[in-house]
Amino acid sequence: MKIRLLLFASCRDAVGGKELDLEVIEGLSAGGLREELALRYPRLKPLKEKLLVAVNAEYVGGETVLKDGDEVALIPPVSGG
């Protein structure tokens, strides 16, 4: 199945782009996607556990199963003042 991945801040830097169309296995969860991306893009590995995931503009937990055509955003931790 195919998903669109949106990447922000340090995620964009680690992957080298702000959007990707990815082919992933059917039934993949949001948590499984984080694991898969850490394998494909080793620079994401240190962020893996801290990333927030939004599917179709709604934050989701790691157990959420992705569907064909979903738009998935990876949001790294943000600090500021």
C-alpha atoms as an extended CHARMM CRD file, in Angstrom:
* protein
*
        81  EXT
         1         1  MET       CA              0.0000000000        0.0000000000        0.0000000000  PROA      1               0.0000000000
         2         2  LYS       CA              1.1010000000        3.5710000000       -0.5190000000  PROA      2               0.0000000000
         3         3  ILE       CA              1.2050000000        6.4210000000        2.0040000000  PROA      3               0.0000000000
         4         4  ARG       CA              2.3830000000       10.0090000000        1.8100000000  PROA      4               0.0000000000
         5         5  LEU       CA              4.9090000000       10.9140000000        4.4960000000  PROA      5               0.0000000000
         6         6  LEU       CA              5.3250000000       14.5300000000        5.6110000000  PROA      6               0.0000000000
         7         7  LEU       CA              8.5500000000       15.3700000000        7.4290000000  PROA      7               0.0000000000
         8         8  PHE       CA              9.2960000000       18.3960000000        9.5830000000  PROA      8               0.0000000000
         9         9  ALA       CA             12.4150000000       19.9880000000       11.0850000000  PROA      9               0.0000000000
        10        10  SER       CA             15.0630000000       17.4130000000       12.0940000000  PROA      10              0.0000000000
        11        11  CYS       CA             13.0870000000       14.6030000000       10.4080000000  PROA      11              0.0000000000
        12        12  ARG       CA             13.2660000000       16.4540000000        7.0960000000  PROA      12              0.0000000000
        13        13  ASP       CA             17.0210000000       16.9070000000        7.5670000000  PROA      13              0.0000000000
        14        14  ALA       CA             17.5410000000       13.2300000000        8.4480000000  PROA      14              0.0000000000
        15        15  VAL       CA             15.6530000000       11.9670000000        5.4000000000  PROA      15              0.0000000000
        16        16  GLY       CA             16.6410000000       14.6800000000        2.9490000000  PROA      16              0.0000000000
        17        17  GLY       CA             13.1900000000       15.8410000000        1.9080000000  PROA      17              0.0000000000
        18        18  LYS       CA              9.9230000000       17.2370000000        3.1950000000  PROA      18              0.0000000000
        19        19  GLU       CA              7.5720000000       14.7270000000        1.5180000000  PROA      19              0.0000000000
        20        20  LEU       CA              7.8880000000       11.1190000000        0.4150000000  PROA      20              0.0000000000
        21        21  ASP       CA              5.5040000000        8.6870000000       -1.2050000000  PROA      21              0.0000000000
        22        22  LEU       CA              6.2570000000        5.3350000000        0.4300000000  PROA      22              0.0000000000
        23        23  GLU       CA              5.2520000000        1.7930000000       -0.3520000000  PROA      23              0.0000000000
        24        24  VAL       CA              4.6740000000       -0.0380000000        2.9510000000  PROA      24              0.0000000000
        25        25  ILE       CA              3.2350000000       -3.3900000000        3.9620000000  PROA      25              0.0000000000
        26        26  GLU       CA             -0.5050000000       -3.7670000000        4.4970000000  PROA      26              0.0000000000
        27        27  GLY       CA             -1.4830000000       -3.5500000000        8.1710000000  PROA      27              0.0000000000
        28        28  LEU       CA              1.5530000000       -1.5100000000        9.2500000000  PROA      28              0.0000000000
        29        29  SER       CA              0.9700000000        0.4650000000       12.4510000000  PROA      29              0.0000000000
        30        30  ALA       CA              2.1840000000        3.9880000000       13.1810000000  PROA      30              0.0000000000
        31        31  GLY       CA              4.7080000000        2.5040000000       15.6340000000  PROA      31              0.0000000000
        32        32  GLY       CA              5.8300000000       -0.0060000000       13.0180000000  PROA      32              0.0000000000
        33        33  LEU       CA              6.3260000000        2.8480000000       10.5660000000  PROA      33              0.0000000000
        34        34  ARG       CA              8.6600000000        4.5880000000       13.0250000000  PROA      34              0.0000000000
        35        35  GLU       CA             10.6660000000        1.3500000000       13.3080000000  PROA      35              0.0000000000
        36        36  GLU       CA             10.7410000000        0.8700000000        9.5260000000  PROA      36              0.0000000000
        37        37  LEU       CA             11.8610000000        4.4580000000        8.9080000000  PROA      37              0.0000000000
        38        38  ALA       CA             14.6530000000        4.1450000000       11.4970000000  PROA      38              0.0000000000
        39        39  LEU       CA             15.9590000000        1.1630000000        9.4910000000  PROA      39              0.0000000000
        40        40  ARG       CA             15.6350000000        2.9180000000        6.1230000000  PROA      40              0.0000000000
        41        41  TYR       CA             17.0280000000        6.2250000000        7.3940000000  PROA      41              0.0000000000
        42        42  PRO       CA             19.5420000000        5.6030000000       10.2110000000  PROA      42              0.0000000000
        43        43  ARG       CA             19.7350000000        9.3150000000       11.0640000000  PROA      43              0.0000000000
        44        44  LEU       CA             16.1230000000        9.0360000000       12.3120000000  PROA      44              0.0000000000
        45        45  LYS       CA             16.9660000000        6.3120000000       14.8330000000  PROA      45              0.0000000000
        46        46  PRO       CA             17.8370000000        8.6850000000       17.7320000000  PROA      46              0.0000000000
        47        47  LEU       CA             14.4760000000       10.4460000000       17.2670000000  PROA      47              0.0000000000
        48        48  LYS       CA             12.3790000000        7.3110000000       16.8250000000  PROA      48              0.0000000000
        49        49  GLU       CA             10.9000000000        7.0670000000       20.3320000000  PROA      49              0.0000000000
        50        50  LYS       CA             10.2380000000       10.8090000000       20.6190000000  PROA      50              0.0000000000
        51        51  LEU       CA              8.4280000000       11.3430000000       17.3230000000  PROA      51              0.0000000000
        52        52  LEU       CA              4.7640000000       12.2400000000       17.3330000000  PROA      52              0.0000000000
        53        53  VAL       CA              2.7490000000       10.7570000000       14.4920000000  PROA      53              0.0000000000
        54        54  ALA       CA             -0.3010000000       12.3380000000       12.8880000000  PROA      54              0.0000000000
        55        55  VAL       CA             -2.4370000000       10.4730000000       10.3650000000  PROA      55              0.0000000000
        56        56  ASN       CA             -4.6820000000       12.5670000000        8.1630000000  PROA      56              0.0000000000
        57        57  ALA       CA             -4.0720000000       15.6110000000       10.4180000000  PROA      57              0.0000000000
        58        58  GLU       CA             -4.9110000000       13.8290000000       13.7120000000  PROA      58              0.0000000000
        59        59  TYR       CA             -2.3830000000       12.7070000000       16.3120000000  PROA      59              0.0000000000
        60        60  VAL       CA             -2.4200000000        8.9430000000       16.7930000000  PROA      60              0.0000000000
        61        61  GLY       CA             -0.8500000000        6.3330000000       19.0370000000  PROA      61              0.0000000000
        62        62  GLY       CA              1.6420000000        3.7420000000       17.8890000000  PROA      62              0.0000000000
        63        63  GLU       CA             -1.0200000000        1.0380000000       17.6230000000  PROA      63              0.0000000000
        64        64  THR       CA             -3.0150000000        2.8760000000       14.9170000000  PROA      64              0.0000000000
        65        65  VAL       CA             -3.0710000000        0.8410000000       11.7050000000  PROA      65              0.0000000000
        66        66  LEU       CA             -2.2830000000        2.7920000000        8.5570000000  PROA      66              0.0000000000
        67        67  LYS       CA             -4.4560000000        2.5660000000        5.4530000000  PROA      67              0.0000000000
        68        68  ASP       CA             -3.7230000000        2.9630000000        1.7620000000  PROA      68              0.0000000000
        69        69  GLY       CA             -3.6000000000        6.6510000000        0.8350000000  PROA      69              0.0000000000
        70        70  ASP       CA             -3.0540000000        7.9470000000        4.3840000000  PROA      70              0.0000000000
        71        71  GLU       CA             -1.0790000000       11.1390000000        4.8690000000  PROA      71              0.0000000000
        72        72  VAL       CA              1.3080000000       10.5700000000        7.7650000000  PROA      72              0.0000000000
        73        73  ALA       CA              3.2490000000       13.3710000000        9.4210000000  PROA      73              0.0000000000
        74        74  LEU       CA              6.2890000000       12.8380000000       11.6360000000  PROA      74              0.0000000000
        75        75  ILE       CA              6.6810000000       15.5950000000       14.1850000000  PROA      75              0.0000000000
        76        76  PRO       CA              9.9390000000       15.7140000000       16.1360000000  PROA      76              0.0000000000
        77        77  PRO       CA             10.1830000000       17.0910000000       19.6710000000  PROA      77              0.0000000000
        78        78  VAL       CA             10.1920000000       20.8700000000       19.7960000000  PROA      78              0.0000000000
        79        79  SER       CA             11.8560000000       23.0830000000       22.3260000000  PROA      79              0.0000000000
        80        80  GLY       CA             11.6980000000       26.7910000000       22.5250000000  PROA      80              0.0000000000
        81        81  GLY       CA             11.0830000000       29.7590000000       24.6150000000  PROA      81              0.0000000000
